[in-house]
Amino acid sequence: MLKRDGRFGPFLSCSDYPTCKGIVKLDRKKATVVAPKPPPLTIENPCPKCGSPLNMRTSKRGPWLSCSKYPRCRGRLAWSAIEEPQQKALEQALSAHVEAHPQPIIRKLDGSPVADGYLPLIVNLSSKPQPTETAA
């Protein structure tokens, strides 16, 4: 894979592009591998600003709801604004959605899996391995 810089930050891309379109996102500050997140679950609740369906995602603070028309609409709905029986149903639907869309396993050439925070070894054209630069 080749390290490239794009408008959304650094990433690793397949060296056989366009035949292989695989990419792996890198953290901007640490230059470590960032695992891809599952797609959001679209629910039938309307956005309070534009009326479009809401997307449900999880974070370290728990589930949250945002407009599916982001960035045109930045509407959000508070999790506490939803009644408790519907919260439980949505949490079950979200867990089923996450199970249906598992996080892909990124592997090194030797077949061992790469976890979040893995620091890839960047090889220059001179074939001398160099560790990636990390911000202090």
N, C-alpha and C positions, 0 to 999 in steps of 0.2 A: 504494500500500500504506500501511497505517496502522501506526504503532508502538504496541504494546500491551505490558503487563506481565502475565505469568502466574505461576503457582506455580513454574514451572521457569525463570523469568527472562524477560528482554525478547525480543520477537519482532516480525517484520513480518507483518501479515496482509492479506488481500485486502479492499479496501473494499466489495466487492459480496457480502459474506457474507449468506446461506447459499448463494447461487448458485455462488460461487467459494470454495473452501475452501483455497486456497493459503497456506502460511505459510513463513517463512524465519527460522531461529533466529539470534539475535544473541548475541555474546559478552557475558557479564555485566560484565566490567571495561572492555573497550575499545569496546564497542558496535559491533563490526564483524560482518560477515556470516560465519556458520559454515556450511560446506557440509555437507549431510546425509551420513551414513555408510551404507554398504551393510548389509543385514540380515546377521546371523550365519549361518554354515553349521552346521546341526545334524548331528552325527556319531553313530555307533552306540556309541561308548565310554560306559560308565556313569559317573555321578557317584560319587566315592568315599564321599560322605556319604549320599545318598538313592537312588541307583541310576537316576535320570532320565538321558536323553541329554545329552551335553555340547554346548555351542555353541563354535564355533571362530571366532576373530576375529584381526585383525592389529593391531599397534601399532608404535610406532617401535622397540621392542625385538624385534619378531618375532611369530610366531603364539603364541596362548595359548588355553587351554581353561577354560571356566567352565560352571556348571550352567545348564540351560535353565529351571529353576524359580526363578531369581533374582527377587525378593529373599527368597522363603521359604527357599531353600537357598543358601548362599554357598560351596558346594563348588567346588574347582578341582583341576585335574590338571596337574602339572608337565610341560612339553614334553619335558624330558629323561627322563621316566618312560616315554615311548613309544619303541618300538624304531625304529631308523633306517629300515628299509624302509617301515614304516607312516607315519613322518614324511614321507617323500618323496611317498607316495600322497596323504596329507592335504594337503600343500602344493599338489600338482597340482589336487586337488579344490577347494581354496580359490581358487586362481587362476582356475579355470573358473567358479566361483560369482561371483567379483567381476566377471568379464567378462560374465556373464549379467545382473548387476544393476549397470549402470554408474551412476556418479555423475551426477545430473541437472545440466544446464547452466542456471544462473540468469542471466537476461538483464535488462538495463535497458530502458527504453522505446525507446531508439534501436537496440536489437538487439545491442549489444555485451555480451559475456559478463562476468559478475561473478566474480572469483576470491576465494579465502579471504582475509580481512583487508580487504575492501572496506568503506569507511566511508560508509554511506548518508547522503544529505542529507534531513533531516527538515523538512517544511513544516508550519508552524502553521496554525491556522484563519484567521489574518490574512493568509495567502498570502505571508509573508516567509520565504524559505529560511533555515534555521539549521543549522549543522553539529551532529551529535550530540555529546553531552557525553562526554568521555573521562576516565577516571580517571587521575590523575597518579601 
